[in-house]
Amino acid sequence: RLVLFLGAGVGTPAGLPSWGRLLGGLAADAGITDRDAFEKLDYLDRATVIANRLTPPETLGAVVARALTRERHALGHALLAALPVSESVTTNYDQLFELAAHTVLGPGRLAVLGPGRRTDRARWLLKMHGCVSRPEEIVLTRRDYLRYDEDRGALIGIVQALLLTRHVLFVGFSLDDPNFHRIADAVRRAVRSDGSRRDPFGTLLSIEPRELTRELWHDALEWVELGTAGGDRLAAARRVEIFLDCVAAHAPRADHLFDDVFADLLDPDEARVAALAKDLRAAVHRMRRRGGDVPSPAVPIIERMLRDLGATPVEPDD
């Protein structure tokens, strides 16, 4: 039932800037010199001013994409990608989680959802505010946010459904995104219309105490504090990684059945199960290679089971 919700803090260990630093750097590039007046603006209005100052054909999406493109992901991205979670959401524009998923899960195992994109794959990432690979879709200015419901209502529906039916783990998320506030408010009203208390729809990992914010969300989120007031933020960020590693260690999974590294560690019964699973994968692959219609409706069901067991989608030998 777990869903991941990734915020900008996940990318900090990989060298990505915070929102304030990102907009500050873009403001300098756009020639904005009155920094005091600029920093008094809301983040969305800062982005709007920067967009207005850019010289065509340069766009805000393009400069944001250049600023947030990296070739290496952080440890946290890999730990999150390693969790046996099918559904993930992010407000981030970067592709570091996708890069980690490519490394941890293999190529093509994670689909990306966004405007004009859908998937029937078992594992997917919804990018609420666009991606550096499609700069024209990036949501950042006041105008973008005001028109979000009209332009991306279907994406809002997905997030609302996840909050209603799953338990969401928020990592690196500050809870100050206006779109998420609207989505969460709709969910709160839907499940608490009779005035009774319901279970929280998620858990938030925090690297510092935020008592007032915690108070605002006390009826919707469990709160896990992994840092102390005035404490070492790097040490707290490290505790987040340790926490995620612990979650992964306790998560039920069977990826080792298809990994030869663990072959000598299996007991006789588990080794037999692994051999049968590999035979089943080979049989399904032969059925697929015959072409035409799938010979049995059981095939896609078996393939989903094999993916859950850690099998690669294609069996090389007949």
GIUR-V20284 format. One record per pair of residues at least 12 apart in sequence whose C-alpha atoms are under 10 Angstrom apart, sorted by the first residue. I is the first residue (numbers start at 1). J is the second residue. If there is no record, write none. Layout:
i->I j->J
i->I j->J
This chain:
i->1 j->85
i->1 j->86
i->1 j->87
i->1 j->162
i->1 j->165
i->1 j->166
i->1 j->167
i->1 j->168
i->2 j->83
i->2 j->84
i->2 j->85
i->2 j->86
i->2 j->87
i->2 j->88
i->2 j->162
i->2 j->165
i->2 j->166
i->2 j->167
i->2 j->168
i->2 j->169
i->2 j->202
i->3 j->84
i->3 j->85
i->3 j->86
i->3 j->87
i->3 j->88
i->3 j->89
i->3 j->162
i->3 j->163
i->3 j->165
i->3 j->166
i->3 j->167
i->3 j->168
i->3 j->169
i->3 j->170
i->3 j->202
i->4 j->80
i->4 j->81
i->4 j->83
i->4 j->85
i->4 j->86
i->4 j->87
i->4 j->88
i->4 j->89
i->4 j->90
i->4 j->125
i->4 j->167
i->4 j->168
i->4 j->169
i->4 j->170
i->4 j->171
i->4 j->202
i->4 j->203
i->5 j->87
i->5 j->88
i->5 j->89
i->5 j->90
i->5 j->91
i->5 j->92
i->5 j->125
i->5 j->126
i->5 j->159
i->5 j->168
i->5 j->169
i->5 j->170
i->5 j->171
i->5 j->172
i->5 j->173
i->5 j->202
i->5 j->203
i->5 j->204
i->6 j->77
i->6 j->80
i->6 j->88
i->6 j->89
i->6 j->90
i->6 j->91
i->6 j->92
i->6 j->97
i->6 j->127
i->6 j->169
i->6 j->170
i->6 j->171
i->6 j->172
i->6 j->173
i->6 j->174
i->7 j->89
i->7 j->90
i->7 j->91
i->7 j->92
i->7 j->93
i->7 j->170
i->7 j->171
i->7 j->172
i->7 j->173
i->7 j->174
i->7 j->175
i->7 j->177
i->8 j->90
i->8 j->91
i->8 j->92
i->8 j->93
i->8 j->94
i->8 j->171
i->8 j->172
i->8 j->173
i->8 j->174
i->9 j->92
i->9 j->171
i->9 j->172
i->9 j->173
i->9 j->174
i->9 j->206
i->9 j->207
i->9 j->237
i->10 j->73
i->10 j->74
i->10 j->75
i->10 j->76
i->10 j->77
i->10 j->80
i->10 j->92
i->10 j->96
i->10 j->97
i->10 j->171
i->10 j->172
i->10 j->173
i->10 j->237
i->10 j->240
i->11 j->68
i->11 j->70
i->11 j->73
i->11 j->74
i->11 j->75
i->11 j->76
i->11 j->77
i->11 j->92
i->11 j->94
i->11 j->95
i->11 j->96
i->11 j->97
i->11 j->172
i->12 j->74
i->12 j->76
i->12 j->172
i->12 j->237
i->13 j->73
i->13 j->74
i->13 j->75
i->13 j->76
i->13 j->77
i->13 j->234
i->13 j->237
i->13 j->238
i->14 j->70
i->14 j->71
i->14 j->72
i->14 j->73
i->14 j->74
i->14 j->75
i->14 j->76
i->14 j->77
i->14 j->96
i->15 j->68
i->15 j->70
i->15 j->72
i->15 j->73
i->15 j->74
i->16 j->67
i->16 j->68
i->16 j->69
i->16 j->70
i->16 j->94
i->17 j->67
i->17 j->68
i->19 j->43
i->20 j->39
i->20 j->43
i->20 j->46
i->22 j->47
i->22 j->64
i->22 j->67
i->22 j->68
i->23 j->38
i->23 j->39
i->23 j->43
i->23 j->44
i->23 j->46
i->23 j->47
i->23 j->50
i->23 j->64
i->24 j->38
i->24 j->39
i->24 j->46
i->24 j->47
i->24 j->50
i->25 j->67
i->26 j->46
i->26 j->47
i->26 j->50
i->26 j->51
i->26 j->54
i->26 j->60
i->26 j->63
i->26 j->64
i->26 j->67
i->27 j->46
i->27 j->47
i->27 j->49
i->27 j->50
i->27 j->51
i->27 j->53
i->27 j->54
i->28 j->50
i->29 j->50
i->29 j->53
i->29 j->54
i->29 j->63
i->30 j->49
i->30 j->50
i->30 j->51
i->30 j->52
i->30 j->53
i->30 j->54
i->30 j->55
i->31 j->50
i->31 j->53
i->31 j->54
i->32 j->49
i->32 j->50
i->32 j->53
i->38 j->50
i->42 j->142
i->43 j->140
i->43 j->141
i->43 j->142
i->44 j->139
i->44 j->140
i->44 j->141
i->44 j->142
i->44 j->143
i->44 j->144
i->44 j->145
i->44 j->178
i->45 j->140
i->45 j->141
i->45 j->142
i->45 j->143
i->46 j->140
i->46 j->141
i->46 j->142
i->47 j->60
i->47 j->139
i->47 j->140
i->47 j->141
i->47 j->142
i->47 j->143
i->48 j->60
i->48 j->140
i->48 j->141
i->48 j->142
i->48 j->143
i->48 j->144
i->49 j->141
i->49 j->142
i->50 j->141
i->51 j->63
i->51 j->140
i->51 j->141
i->59 j->135
i->59 j->136
i->60 j->135
i->60 j->136
i->60 j->138
i->60 j->139
i->60 j->140
i->60 j->141
i->61 j->93
i->61 j->130
i->61 j->131
i->61 j->132
i->61 j->133
i->61 j->134
i->61 j->135
i->61 j->136
i->61 j->137
i->61 j->138
i->61 j->139
i->61 j->140
i->62 j->132
i->62 j->133
i->62 j->134
i->62 j->135
i->62 j->136
i->62 j->138
i->63 j->132
i->63 j->135
i->64 j->93
i->64 j->94
i->64 j->131
i->64 j->132
i->64 j->135
i->64 j->138
i->64 j->140
i->65 j->93
i->65 j->94
i->65 j->131
i->65 j->132
i->65 j->133
i->65 j->134
i->65 j->135
i->65 j->136
i->65 j->138
i->66 j->94
i->66 j->132
i->66 j->135
i->67 j->94
i->67 j->132
i->68 j->92
i->68 j->93
i->68 j->94
i->68 j->95
i->68 j->96
i->68 j->131
i->68 j->132
i->69 j->93
i->69 j->94
i->69 j->95
i->69 j->96
i->69 j->132
i->69 j->133
i->70 j->94
i->70 j->95
i->70 j->96
i->70 j->99
i->71 j->95
i->71 j->96
i->71 j->99
i->72 j->95
i->72 j->96
i->72 j->99
i->72 j->100
i->73 j->94
i->73 j->95
i->73 j->96
i->73 j->97
i->73 j->98
i->73 j->99
i->73 j->100
i->73 j->101
i->73 j->103
i->74 j->96
i->74 j->97
i->74 j->99
i->74 j->100
i->75 j->100
i->75 j->238
i->75 j->241
i->76 j->97
i->76 j->100
i->76 j->171
i->76 j->237
i->76 j->238
i->76 j->240
i->76 j->241
i->76 j->242
i->76 j->244
i->76 j->245
i->77 j->96
i->77 j->97
i->77 j->98
i->77 j->99
i->77 j->100
i->77 j->101
i->77 j->104
i->77 j->241
i->78 j->96
i->78 j->97
i->78 j->98
i->78 j->99
i->78 j->100
i->78 j->101
i->78 j->102
i->78 j->103
i->78 j->104
i->78 j->105
i->78 j->241
i->78 j->244
i->78 j->245
i->79 j->97
i->79 j->100
i->79 j->101
i->79 j->104
i->79 j->241
i->79 j->242
i->79 j->243
i->79 j->244
i->79 j->245
i->79 j->246
i->79 j->247
i->79 j->248
i->80 j->97
i->80 j->100
i->80 j->101
i->80 j->104
i->80 j->171
i->80 j->241
i->80 j->244
i->80 j->245
i->80 j->247
i->80 j->248
i->81 j->97
i->81 j->98
i->81 j->99
i->81 j->100
i->81 j->101
i->81 j->102
i->81 j->103
i->81 j->104
i->81 j->105
i->81 j->110
i->81 j->248
i->82 j->100
i->82 j->101
i->82 j->103
i->82 j->104
i->82 j->105
i->82 j->244
i->82 j->245
i->82 j->248
i->82 j->249
i->83 j->104
i->83 j->244
i->83 j->245
i->83 j->247
i->83 j->248
i->83 j->249
i->83 j->250
i->83 j->251
i->83 j->252
i->83 j->253
i->84 j->123
i->84 j->248
i->84 j->251
i->84 j->252
i->84 j->253
i->84 j->254
i->84 j->255
i->84 j->308
i->84 j->310
i->85 j->122
i->85 j->123
i->85 j->124
i->85 j->251
i->86 j->110
i->86 j->121
i->86 j->122
i->86 j->123
i->86 j->124
i->86 j->125
i->87 j->110
i->87 j->111
i->87 j->122
i->87 j->123
i->87 j->124
i->87 j->125
i->87 j->126
i->87 j->162
i->87 j->166
i->87 j->168
i->88 j->110
i->88 j->112
i->88 j->113
i->88 j->123
i->88 j->124
i->88 j->125
i->88 j->126
i->88 j->127
i->88 j->159
i->88 j->162
i->88 j->168
i->88 j->169
i->89 j->112
i->89 j->113
i->89 j->124
i->89 j->125
i->89 j->126
i->89 j->127
i->89 j->128
i->89 j->158
i->89 j->159
i->89 j->162
i->89 j->168
i->89 j->170
i->90 j->125
i->90 j->126
i->90 j->127
i->90 j->128
i->90 j->129
i->90 j->130
i->90 j->170
i->90 j->171
i->90 j->173
i->91 j->126
i->91 j->127
i->91 j->128
i->91 j->129
i->91 j->130
i->91 j->131
i->91 j->139
i->91 j->173
i->91 j->177
i->91 j->179
i->91 j->180
i->92 j->127
i->92 j->128
i->92 j->129
i->92 j->130
i->92 j->131
i->92 j->132
i->92 j->138
i->92 j->173
i->93 j->127
i->93 j->128
i->93 j->129
i->93 j->130
i->93 j->131
i->93 j->132
i->93 j->133
i->93 j->134
i->93 j->135
i->93 j->137
i->93 j->138
i->93 j->139
i->94 j->127
i->94 j->130
i->94 j->131
i->94 j->132
i->94 j->133
i->95 j->127
i->95 j->131
i->95 j->132
i->95 j->133
i->97 j->110
i->97 j->125
i->98 j->110
i->98 j->111
i->98 j->112
i->98 j->124
i->98 j->125
i->105 j->310
i->105 j->312
i->106 j->312
i->106 j->313
i->107 j->312
i->108 j->121
i->108 j->123
i->108 j->313
i->109 j->121
i->109 j->122
i->109 j->123
i->109 j->124
i->109 j->307
i->109 j->312
i->109 j->313
i->110 j->122
i->110 j->123
i->110 j->124
i->110 j->125
i->111 j->123
i->111 j->124
i->111 j->125
i->111 j->126
i->112 j->124
i->112 j->125
i->112 j->126
i->112 j->127
i->112 j->131
i->113 j->125
i->113 j->126
i->113 j->127
i->113 j->128
i->113 j->130
i->113 j->155
i->114 j->126
i->114 j->127
i->114 j->128
i->114 j->129
i->114 j->130
i->114 j->131
i->114 j->137
i->114 j->152
i->114 j->154
i->114 j->155
i->115 j->127
i->115 j->128
i->115 j->129
i->115 j->130
i->115 j->137
i->115 j->151
i->115 j->152
i->115 j->153
i->115 j->154
i->115 j->155
i->116 j->152
i->121 j->304
i->122 j->304
i->122 j->307
i->122 j->308
i->126 j->155
i->126 j->158
i->126 j->159
i->127 j->155
i->128 j->148
i->128 j->152
i->128 j->155
i->128 j->156
i->128 j->158
i->128 j->159
i->128 j->179
i->128 j->180
i->129 j->144
i->129 j->145
i->129 j->148
i->129 j->152
i->129 j->155
i->129 j->179
i->145 j->177
i->145 j->178
i->145 j->179
i->146 j->178
i->146 j->179
i->148 j->179
i->149 j->179
i->149 j->182
i->156 j->179
i->156 j->180
i->156 j->182
i->156 j->183
i->157 j->183
i->159 j->180
i->159 j->183
i->159 j->184
i->159 j->187
i->160 j->180
i->160 j->182
i->160 j->183
i->160 j->184
i->160 j->185
i->160 j->186
i->160 j->187
i->160 j->188
i->161 j->187
i->162 j->187
i->162 j->201
i->163 j->183
i->163 j->184
i->163 j->187
i->163 j->188
i->163 j->200
i->163 j->201
i->163 j->202
i->163 j->220
i->164 j->184
i->164 j->187
i->164 j->188
i->164 j->190
i->164 j->191
i->164 j->200
i->164 j->201
i->164 j->202
i->165 j->201
i->166 j->201
i->166 j->202
i->167 j->199
i->167 j->200
i->167 j->201
i->167 j->202
i->167 j->203
i->167 j->221
i->168 j->200
i->168 j->201
i->168 j->202
i->168 j->203
i->168 j->204
i->168 j->221
i->169 j->201
i->169 j->202
i->169 j->203
i->169 j->204
i->169 j->205
i->169 j->221
i->169 j->222
i->170 j->202
i->170 j->203
i->170 j->204
i->170 j->205
i->170 j->206
i->170 j->221
i->170 j->223
i->171 j->203
i->171 j->204
i->171 j->205
i->171 j->206
i->171 j->207
i->171 j->240
i->171 j->244
i->172 j->204
i->172 j->205
i->172 j->206
i->172 j->207
i->172 j->237
i->172 j->240
i->173 j->204
i->173 j->205
i->173 j->206
i->174 j->204
i->174 j->205
i->174 j->206
i->174 j->213
i->175 j->204
i->175 j->213
i->175 j->214
i->175 j->217
i->176 j->213
i->184 j->201
i->184 j->220
i->185 j->220
i->187 j->201
i->187 j->220
i->188 j->200
i->188 j->201
i->188 j->219
i->188 j->220
i->197 j->219
i->197 j->220
i->198 j->219
i->198 j->220
i->199 j->219
i->199 j->220
i->199 j->221
i->199 j->222
i->200 j->217
i->200 j->218
i->200 j->219
i->200 j->220
i->200 j->221
i->200 j->222
i->201 j->219
i->201 j->220
i->201 j->221
i->201 j->222
i->202 j->220
i->202 j->221
i->202 j->222
i->202 j->223
i->203 j->220
i->203 j->221
i->203 j->222
i->203 j->223
i->203 j->224
i->204 j->221
i->204 j->222
i->204 j->223
i->204 j->224
i->204 j->225
i->205 j->222
i->205 j->223
i->205 j->224
i->205 j->225
i->205 j->226
i->205 j->227
i->205 j->240
i->205 j->243
i->205 j->244
i->206 j->223
i->206 j->224
i->206 j->225
i->206 j->226
i->206 j->227
i->206 j->228
i->206 j->236
i->206 j->237
i->206 j->240
i->207 j->224
i->207 j->225
i->207 j->226
i->207 j->227
i->207 j->228
i->207 j->229
i->207 j->231
i->207 j->232
i->207 j->233
i->207 j->234
i->207 j->235
i->207 j->236
i->207 j->237
i->207 j->238
i->207 j->239
i->207 j->240
i->208 j->224
i->208 j->225
i->208 j->226
i->208 j->227
i->208 j->228
i->208 j->229
i->208 j->230
i->208 j->231
i->208 j->232
i->208 j->233
i->208 j->236
i->208 j->237
i->209 j->223
i->209 j->224
i->209 j->225
i->209 j->226
i->209 j->227
i->209 j->228
i->209 j->229
i->209 j->230
i->209 j->231
i->210 j->223
i->210 j->225
i->210 j->228
i->210 j->229
i->224 j->240
i->225 j->239
i->225 j->240
i->226 j->238
i->226 j->239
i->226 j->240
i->226 j->243
i->227 j->239
i->227 j->240
i->253 j->308
i->253 j->309
i->253 j->310
i->254 j->274
i->254 j->306
i->254 j->307
i->254 j->308
i->254 j->309
i->254 j->310
i->254 j->311
i->255 j->306
i->255 j->307
i->255 j->308
i->255 j->309
i->255 j->310
i->255 j->311
i->256 j->274
i->256 j->309
i->256 j->310
i->256 j->311
i->257 j->270
i->257 j->271
i->257 j->272
i->257 j->273
i->257 j->274
i->257 j->275
i->257 j->277
i->257 j->278
i->257 j->309
i->257 j->310
i->257 j->311
i->258 j->274
i->258 j->275
i->258 j->277
i->258 j->278
i->258 j->306
i->258 j->309
i->258 j->310
i->258 j->311
i->258 j->312
i->259 j->274
i->259 j->310
i->259 j->311
i->274 j->309
i->277 j->302
i->277 j->305
i->277 j->306
i->277 j->309
i->277 j->311
i->278 j->306
i->278 j->311
i->278 j->315
i->279 j->315
i->280 j->302
i->280 j->303
i->280 j->306
i->281 j->299
i->281 j->302
i->281 j->303
i->281 j->305
i->281 j->306
i->281 j->307
i->281 j->311
i->281 j->312
i->281 j->313
i->281 j->314
i->281 j->315
i->282 j->314
i->282 j->315
i->282 j->316
i->282 j->317
i->282 j->318
i->283 j->299
i->283 j->315
i->283 j->318
i->284 j->296
i->284 j->298
i->284 j->299
i->284 j->300
i->284 j->302
i->284 j->303
i->284 j->306
i->284 j->314
i->284 j->315
i->285 j->299
i->285 j->303
i->285 j->313
i->285 j->314
i->285 j->315
i->285 j->316
i->285 j->317
i->285 j->318
i->286 j->314
i->286 j->315
i->286 j->317
i->286 j->318
i->287 j->299
i->288 j->314
i->289 j->318
